[in-house]
Amino acid sequence: MPSTLEGVSTLIADVRMIVTGHDKGNLEDRVMFSSGIIPAKSQHDSFPYWEGAFVPRQPWRKPENDELELLSGSVEDIRPGSWVQVFTFPKSVYDAFALIRDASATVTTEQQLNAFRSRQECKDAVNIGLKYASTIVFPETRLGGGNVYFNLPGLPTTSNYKDPILLGIHTDTLCDVPLKYRPFSPNRLCLNLGLCDRYLLFVNLGLSRIESLMREHNVEYKEVPGRPPLQAFRMAFMANFPAYPVIRVRIRPGEGYIAPTENVLHDGSSEGQTTFDVPFHAHGHFRPILD
């Protein structure tokens, strides 16, 4: 494998954030850029990351105006698997989860919060979340998953490799298809039902663009049988392009996002939270939210 390509640090126009309505002109207040990508254990030795995990490299910085231009897009120019959108979801959906949101500020363990999921009030709230999610999928497509989850506050990244081991920046593999078909996989819908801001972390490059970039720079990788799909692929990119920025997007309580998590490197983050992180997740072919 060649030496790391520290010089590849300039943002490439590929996956864009769709800016409409209330977020127009405010992207600079929502977005931060990392200083690159780094092995998790070299930056967060107090967190239980697996040995191959990567995370955004600190410190975070404000994006330059030209970077915001490259990142910003409109509904008119979106392509499958290449757009992220933040939006405000109905207050009635947020209010439906009041019981579990209040509990997130008082309980001390994830086990206690998980016990709430068996209560009828929580099941009813999840059905309300699913009903809302079903209104924004494209006609004749199916909605997948749909449930409320809990993460500890203060996590640089939230996804587990094997509980309680943290995974780090990764790609979802609900649909194990070739890279060229990844843009057509279902997207992720995430609603912030908690009391604090949470974050979406993502690299704004589709997987085919990453493959092309690695080919251009003669970066080789080989998947290992029995390991998760694309594990060697994503590790090769992050190890060889450590200066490329990760984008951190603030998701406030009552806001959600749609993102192509099958086609981008990403994770969530609960850094800065003082209560448990409470997201609702579902998967589907979601349409952009129009104002």
ABEGO torsion letter per residue (X at the ends): XBBBBAABABBBBBBBBBBBEAABGAAAAABBBBAEBBBAAAABAABBBBAABBBBBOBBBBBBAAAAAAABBBAAABBBGABBBBBBBBAAAAAAAAAAAAAAAABABAAAAAAAAABAAAAAAAAAAAAAAAAABBBGBBBBEGBBBBBBBGBABABBABOABBAEBBBBAABBBBAAAAAABBBBBBBBABABBBBBBBBABBAAAAAAAAAAAGBBBBBBBGBBBGAAAAAAAAAABAABBBBBBBBBBGBBBBBBAAABBBBBBABGBABBBBBBBBBEBBBBBBX
